[in-house]
Amino acid sequence: MAKPKKESNPGQEKMDKIVSLAKRRGFMFQSSDIYGGLNSCYDYGPMGVLLKNNVKREWWKSVVQERDDIVGLDSSILMHPRIWVASGHVSSFSDPMVDCKECKKRFREDDLENTEKCPDCGGELTESRQFNLMFKTFMGPLEDDANVIYLRPETAQGIFVNFKNVMTVSRKKLPFGIAQIGKAFRNEITPGKFTFRTREFEQMEIEYFVNPQDADQCHQQWLETRSQWYYNLGIKKENLQLRKHEDNELAHYAKACYDVEYNFPWGWAELEGIANRKDYDLSCHEKESGKDLKFFDEDTKEHIAPFVIEPSAGVDRSVLAFLIDAYHEDETPSAKGGVEIRTVLKFSDALAPIKAGILPLSKKTELASVAEKLYKDLKKDFFVEYDDRGSIGKRYRRLDEIGTPYCFTVDFDTLEDNCVTIRYRDSLNQERIALDKVKSLLREKISPC
């Protein structure tokens, strides 16, 4: 009897191709790969770290450099354990967990459609119990309760406990914000979907402090601002949506919350949360620490407990979304006639890891010397790559797969006319351009590093 055909899953097939490309071209590797890997932990390779840094750079530029009302912070990963008591993380930062009595696998109960049967083996599941997501360790030589400390599960609390310090030195008036990029750690029950949910991750967070009467309007402004940021960097509008949390979804500290969701290959999922946290956090830390954390308005002579609007984005999720959205398979004419599939990452110029490829048509000394001089000149301002190995077609394909928007080819005509051929990644159009115009062309299209 013939085996039944396995149902195709286009989303999973696309995701498999992206995961394969990510490893083959140096974007992401499984952590500790030579030891069999560590579940849900990933390392960023040569291309991945450039892409990740570009995402963080564009975020920082957008929310700090180009604004007058937000300043930056880099708080410690290890913080006083009372911070997590005050914030509620010690008592309530948990997910409902169930175990399969047969295969012993663990699942988040709220991820399951059937909370009685194991989705993998069909075995009976245990009763749900709460599982605290914070990683616990010890500070100092003794491993006892007095020395317990936690790896921070979010960067937000580092901002809240520094509110008064930053307010004093920055001399800002309401509304103003504090931005931070940093690592956070959560002992997730069921991590997965590549880098979408991991136990070690990086956050890009803003805590924007406003007069309570202005909080609702400010919340709406941030929804528009943050959505536009993704569009500006190349995310297609049909792949992004805002989803409002229902009352039964809201965190205990939130008055309202929206998720910026991306249409991943497995469906819509959160890319960024934008919440109105009221004055919950500052009030809790004020009570626990005994320190006054109110804002004094010199104009009205009022002490104000500001509300907080929090746009909180995941760096790793953003990188993954930009990678997925950039992935294309185009049909192009082949050298032998017919068509072939060209895999290309159509990153925006700002996010592309390598901005340009410098390609001598051959390794002959006269071509190589011109190409190397151009490469060294561009490298001062841009991440560019020199490649003289293999046929020119294969070199183009490789640079397409890492998302390089421009290629400059030095050929024998260059020796006569001092021009190179520029090849555009997306259109495949080619044109001649003077050697001394190459850097200015890149400056017009891409900000120097």
N, C-alpha and C positions, 0 to 999 in steps of 0.2 A: 504493500500500500504506500502510495506516495505521501511524503510528509507535507502537512499543510504549510502553505506559504506564510512566512512571518510578515505580519502587517508592517508596512513601511511607516516610519515616523519622521517626516521631513524636518521637524524641529531638532530631533535628536541627531539626525544625519548631519545637519548643518553644524550643530554643536561639536560633533565628533571631528569634523573637518577643521573647525577653529582651534580645538584643543591640539590636534595634530600639527597644525601650522604654528601654533604658539610655541611648541617645543622645538620643531624643526628650524624655526627662524629665530629662536632665542628670546622669546617674549616671557614665557613662564616655564619653570621646571618644577616637578614634584620635589618638595624638600626632602633632603636626606636620601636622594634617589638611589645611590649605590648600596644603601642598607635596606632597600625595599620600600623606601618612602615613609613619610609620616602623614597620617590621614589629616586632610583639610589644611595642610600647611604648604605654602608655595614660595619658591624663590623667583625673583624677577631677573631674567637674563640681560645680556647687553642691550637688546632692543626694548625689552620690557621696562628696564629702569629708566631709559630715556623717555619712553611714553608716559610712565608714571610721574616722572619729574615734570614733564610738560603739562600734565593735567593739574598738578599741584601749583605750578607756576602760574597758569592761567587763572586758577581760582583765586590765588593770592593777589594777583594783579587786579582782578575784577572787584574783590571785596575789600582790599586794604589800600593798594597803591593808588587806585583811581578814585577813591572816596576820601572825604575829609572827616567822616563820622565814625570810622572804624579803625582800631589799632590792633596790633598783633601781640601774641603771647605764646610762650613755649613752656608749659608747666611740667613738673616732674611726673614720671609714671608712678613712682612710689609716693604715697601721701599718707598723712596721719589717719589711722584706722577710724577715728571718730568722725571723719568726713563721711565715710560710708554708712555710719550709724545715722548721722543727721539726714543724709539724702534718702534713706530708706532702703538702700541696697542690701544691707546686712539682713534685714527682716523680710524683704519682699521682692528682691531681684531674682526671680526664679521662673522656671517654666514647668508645666505639668509633664511628667515623664511616666511612661509605661514600659514594661519589659515583656518579651515573649517567653513563655515558660518552656517552649520547645527549643528554638534556635538561639535564645538568650540575647537577641538583638534588642537595642533600646530605641524608643521613638518618642518624639514630642506628641503628646495626645492631640493637641490642636492641629497637627499636620495630617491626622488620619481621618478618613471618611468612615471607617468602621472601627470603633474603639474597643471591640471585643475580640477581633481576629487579627493575627499578624499579617501585614500586607505581603510579606515575603514567603512564609511557609504555611500560613493558615492556622498556626497554633494559637492557643488561648493567651490573652494578654492579662497582665497583673492589674490590680487597682492602680489608679493614678496617684502619684505623689509628687510633691514639689521638689525641684532640684535647683539649688542656688548656682548661678552661672559664673560667680566670681572665682578666679584662681587665687588660692590662698598659699602664702609662703611665710617665712620667718625672717625677721631682721635681727642680726646679732648671733652670737654663738650658741644660744640655747633655744631649742625648739619647744617652747611652751606657750600657753595661752597669752602670757604677757607680751610675747614678741610676735604675735600674729600680725601680718600685714598683707595687703591685697595688691595684685596687679590691677590697675584701674580698668573698669569695664567701659568707661567712656571718658572723653576729654572734657566734658562740660563742667564737671565739678571743680576741676583745676582753674577754670575761668571764674566760677562763682566765688571761690574762697580768695581769689585775687582781685575781686571787684573793687574793694576800697583802695588797694595799692595802685591799681591802674587808673582809677578815677582821680586820685590825688596827683599822680605824675603827668597824666595826659591833659588835665584841665578841661575835660570835655563836659558839655552840658547835654541833658536829655533832649532828643534821643541820641544815643551813641552805642557802639558795639565793640566787642572784643572777639577777635578771630584767632583760631588755632588749628594747626595741622599736627596730628600726632597719633601714636600707636595706642590701641586699646586691646583688651583681651577678654574673651568670653568663652567659658567652657561649654560650648554648644552641645546639645544632646545629639542632634542630627545635622551636622554640617554637610555641605555638598554643593552640587551644581558648579563644579570648578571653583573659581575664586569668588563666587557670589556669597557664600556663607562659610567663613573660616573662623578658627578660634583665635588667631592673631590677625588683626586688621588695622587699617589706618583710617582716621576720620578727618574730615574738613568741617569744622563747626564754627558757627557764629552765635554768640549770645548777644542779642540786640535789646538794650534796656530803654524802655519807653514809659512815658506817663500813662497810667492805667486807662485814662480816657481816650488815648490815641491808639491803644493796642490793636483793636479790631481793624482799623484802617491800615495800620502798619503791617499787620499780618497779610492782608490782601496784596499790598505792594511787594512784599517779599515773595509771594507766590508767583507773581509776574516776573520779577527780577531773576529768580533762580531758574524758572522755565526757559527764559530767553537765553540764559548762559549756555544751556545745553544746545539750543538751536544754533547759537552763534558759532559753536565749535563743531557743527556738522551733524548733530542728531536730527534725523528726519522727523518732521512734526507728527506724522502718523504713528510714530513709534513712542510717543510720549503723551502722558495724560496725568491729570490731577485727580486724586481720589480723596474725598473727604471721609474722615473716620466717623463711624456711627457712635452714638453715645456709649454703647456697650463695649466699644473698642478703645475708648480714650484711656490713656494712662491717668493714674490718680491725680497727677499734678497738672494736667492739661485742661484748659478751657476749650480748646479746639485744636485740631491737627489735620493736616493734609499730607498725603504721600505723593511725591513726584514719581510716577511709575513708568518703567520702560517695558516695551514688549519684547521680552527675552524669547529665545526659541522655545522655552517651556511655558510661556504665557506672561501675563502682566505681573510685575513684581516691583517692590520698593527700590528706588534709586536714592531717594533723599526724603527725609521727613522735615516738615516745617510746622512747628508747634507753637501755640501760645501757652507758655508754662506759668502764666500768672506771676505772682510773687513768691511762689512756693519755695524755690531753692534758697533765695536770700533770706527768707524768713526762717527756714529750718536751720541754716547755718548761724544766723543771728541768735537764735534760741540756744543752740548747742554750744556755741563758742562764747556767748556773752558779749560779743562785740557789735557795735552799731553798724549796720550795713545799709542804712538808708541814704538816699541822695538828698543833699541840702540844696535847694533852689535859692540862689542869692537874690533873684529878682522878686520872688513871691515870699521869701523867708519861710518856706515850707520844707518839712522833712518828708520826702516821698519814698514809699516802698515801690520801686519801679516794677512793672510787668516785664516779662522777657519773651521776645519772639526768637525762636531757635530754628534756623535752617541748618540741618545736620546731614551731611552727605558722606557716603563711604567712598574713599579713594579707590579701593579695589573694585567695588561695584561699578564706579564710574569708568575706570579703565576697561573693565570687561564690556560695558555697554558701548563705549567708543570703538572697541575692537570688533564687536559683533556688527555694529552699524556700518563700519567701514568695509566689512568683508563682502567682496563681489566676485562672481564668476562671469566673465565676459566672453562672448564668442568673437574671435578675431581670425582674419584670414591666415592660413598656414603657408609656409614656404613651398609646400608640395601641392598646393591647391586645397580647396575645401576650407573647413574651419577648425580651430582648436580652442580649447578652453584656457583662458588666461585668468589665473587667480591674482587678485589685486586688493590691497587694502587702501581704500580711498579716504585716508585721514585728511582732516583740514591741515593747511600748511602749519598752523600753530602747534598741532599735536604730533605731526609726523616725527618719528624718532630721528631719522636721517633726512636732512632737507634736500640734499643734492648728491648725485653720484658723478664722479669725475672719471671718465672712461677713455683711455687712449685706445685707438682702433687696433693697434698692435703694440708689442713690447719693444719695438725698434727705438733706439736711443733718442733719435730726434723727436719722436712723438712723446715718449715718456718724460723727457725733460720739460717740455711745455706743459704737459698734464700735471706733473708733480709741482711745478711752480704755481699753477692755478689752484691746485688742491691746498697747498700750504698757505696761500693767501686767503682763501675762503675759510679755512679751518680756524683762523683767528676769531671769526665772528659767528660761525655756524657749525653745527654738527654735519659734516660731509664725509663721504666715503670714497676712497680711491680703489678702483677694481680693474685689474688688467688680465684676469684669468678667465679662460674660456671664450666662446664666441660672443660677439656683441649681443646677439639675441638672448642667450642664456643669462648674460649679465643684466639685461633689461628685465627679464622675468624675475630674477632674484630680487632686484630692487623694487619691482612691483609688489612682491610678496611681503616686503617690510614697509611698504607704504611711502616710498620716496617720491615726492611730487615732481622733481626735475632731474634730468640727466644731461650732462654736458660731454659730448664726444669730441675728442681731439683726433682729427684725421690728417691725411697728407695735404689736403687743401689748406689746412690751418697754417702750414709752413709758408704758404703763398699769400693768403689773404688776412691772416691774424684773426680769423673767426672760428667759432666752434658751432657744432650743431646742438641745439637744445631740443630735448624730447620731453613732451608733457605726458605725465602718467595717465591722466584720465581720458584725454582726447586722442592720445597717440600722435598728435600733430608734431611736426618737426620744422624747425626754421634755423637759419644761420644768424648768429649774433656775434658782434665784435668781442674779442677777449677782454678788452678793458671795460666792457659794459656788463659783464656777468655779475660782479659783486653788487652793482647798483640795482640790477634787475632783482636779485634776491632780496636786497634791502627793501625794495618796494613791496614785495610780497610777504616777507617774513621778518619779524623783529629779531635782531641779533641776540644771541644767547647772553 
